[in-house]
Amino acid sequence: MSDHRSPRISSRKQPKQARSAELVAAILQAAVQVLAREGAQRFTTARVAEKAGVSVGSLYQYFPNKAAILFRLQSDEWRQTTSLLRDILEDIRKPPLDRLRDLVHAFLRSECDEAAVRVALDDAAPLYRDAPEAQTARASGDRTIQLFMQEALPNAAQATRELAGDLVMTTLSTVGKQFSELPRTPAEIEAYADAMADMFCAYLRGLDHG
């Protein structure tokens, strides 16, 4: 029977000294550059080590394979997105729909700024998407969305809130990725974000009053 388990994607060890932390930072910086230039298919540990100016053996002290490096980059991206969600959606100084509009604008700008790396990470997803670590990382922002929908849709049923949260985030992620695949001017990003935010806000208003 063949073994279909996902490759190991956890780091071998965490850097404990400043010098080790600098080495890992250099590897990850090089990995971003290699990924943006070469894409997921041509991404290798040897290319990353060469770009970072370190030996492959030094790289393997911290990352057992290329999947581990790519997963670390993806995990960092997920953490940034989760932080973006929290910072904007939990800002109770603004009405919920204003926060949603701010999120759409910030998310689309981020997608366009980091398009090359994000597209390549999406291409690399089969290397780690079924691993337990990936499932845990993806779930980290769910609670923020759930709490926001409770606030934005106080009169809606829980099932409706869950559907709305999933639809908004799936649409934002999917459309944002597609939109960012071509170079965009700031004016184009602004106009597209406004249109998408209008659509989301109209949808949520209809659900809450329905």
N, C-alpha and C positions, 0 to 999 in steps of 0.2 A: 504494500500500500504506500502511495506517495505521500510525502509530508508537505502539506500546504500551509504550514504555519507562517505567520509574518516574520520577516527578518527582525533581529534585535534592533530596536531603535532608541533605546535609552543610552545616555552617555555612560562611558565606562566608569568615570569618576568625576567628581566636581573639583575644580581648582581651589586649593586652600591657601595659597600664597599669591602675593601680588604678581610675581613673575609668571606663575601658571595661569592666572586670570588674564594677563596680557597675551599669553600664547593662545588661549582659547578665543579671545576677542579678535586676534589677528586671523585665526583660522576662519572664524565666522564672517569677518569682513571680506576675506578672500573668497569664501564660498558664495557670498552675495554677488560679487563681481563675476565669478565664473558662471554662476547660474544665469545672470542677466545676459552675458555674452554668448554662452554656449547652449543654453537651454537645458532641460532636464535630461534629454537623451545622451548628450555628450558630457554631462557632469560626472566627474570621477574624483576620487580621493587624491590621485596623483596630481591632477590639475590644480586642485585646491591647495595641496601642500606646496607645489611649485610657486603658485601665486602668493602664498603666505610667506614663502622663504623659509620653510621648515622641512624637516624630513618626514616621509610618510610614517615612519615609526613614531615620531613625536605626535603626529596627528592621531594615530591609532591608540595612543595612551588615553585619549579622551573620547574618541568616536570610533566604534568598532567597524563601521562601514559607511557608505555614502548615504544610505537610508537614514542613519542616525543624524548625520549633518543636516540633511534636508528636513527631517522632522524637527530638529532644533530650530531651524529657520522658520518653519511653519508654526511651531509653538510660540515663538517670539511674535510672529505676526498675529496669531490668535490672541495673545495677551494684549497686544497693542489695540486690537479691535475691541476686546472686552473692556479695556480701560476707557476707550473712546465712548463706548455705550454707557458705562457708568457715569463718566464725567458729564455727559450731556443729558441722558434720560433721568438721572437722579437729581438734577438741578431744579429743586422745587420752587425756586424763585420765578420760574417761567411756567406758563400754562403748558399742559402736556403736548398739544399740537404744535406749539412753537418749538418745543424741544425736539419733536420728531422732524420738523423742518430743518433745524440746525444739524441733526444727525445725518440727514440725507445729504446736505451740502458737504459736511465734513467727510463723510464716507466716500463720496464721489471724488472729492479732491485727493483723498488718500489713495484711492484706486488708481487714479491717473498718474499720481506722482511715483508710484511704485509698480507700474503696470508690468514691466518686463519680468520682474522677480515673481510677482503674484501669478502671472500666467504660467511661468515655468513651475512654480510650486504646485499649481493645480494639475499640471501634466504629470508631476511626480507623485501625486496622491496615492496611486495604486500601491506604492511601496510601503505605505504605513497607514492607510485610512481604516483598516480593519483591526489594527492593534489596540489593546486596551488603553494604552497611553493616549492614543488619538481620540478615542471615544470620551475619555475624561476631559481632555483639553477642549473639545468641541462643546461640551456641556456647560462649560464655565460661565458662559454669558446668558444661559437660558433663564436663570433666576431674575436677572435684571429686566429682561423682556417681559416676563410674567408679571412682575410688580408694576412695570410701566403700564401694561394693558389693563390691570386692575384699576389703576388711577384714570387712564384715558377712557375706559369703557365701564363706568361704575354701574350702569344699568343693564349690561349685557350678561348673558350666561357664561359660565366658566369655559364651556366648550367653544363658544363664540370667541372669547378672548384668546384661547389657545390657537384657534384657527387664524385669527387676525395676526397674532404675533408671528406665526410660522409663515404666513403669506407675505407679510411686510419684509421680514428678514430674508426670506428666500428670493423674493423679487429684487430687493436691494442688492443682494450678493450677485445674483445671476446677471441682472441687467447692468450692474456696475462693472462687472468683469468684461462683458461684451462691449460696453461703451468705451472702456479704457484701452481696448485693443488698438485703437487708432489714436494718433496724436490729437489732443484737444486744446483749444485756447481757453484761457480763463473765462471768457464770455460764453463760450459753448458749454462749459461745465456749469456755470451759474444758471443759464437758461434751462439746461436739462434737469438740473437739481430742482429748480423751481417747479417745473412741470411734474416731476415725479412726486415731490412733496405735496403739490396740489391734489394729485390723484390719491395718495395715501390719506390725506386729511379728509377729503370728501368721503372716502370709504369708511373711515372710523366714525365720522359724524353720522353717517347713515346707519351704521350698526348700533350706535348708542341710542339713537332716537327710534330705531326700529323695534 
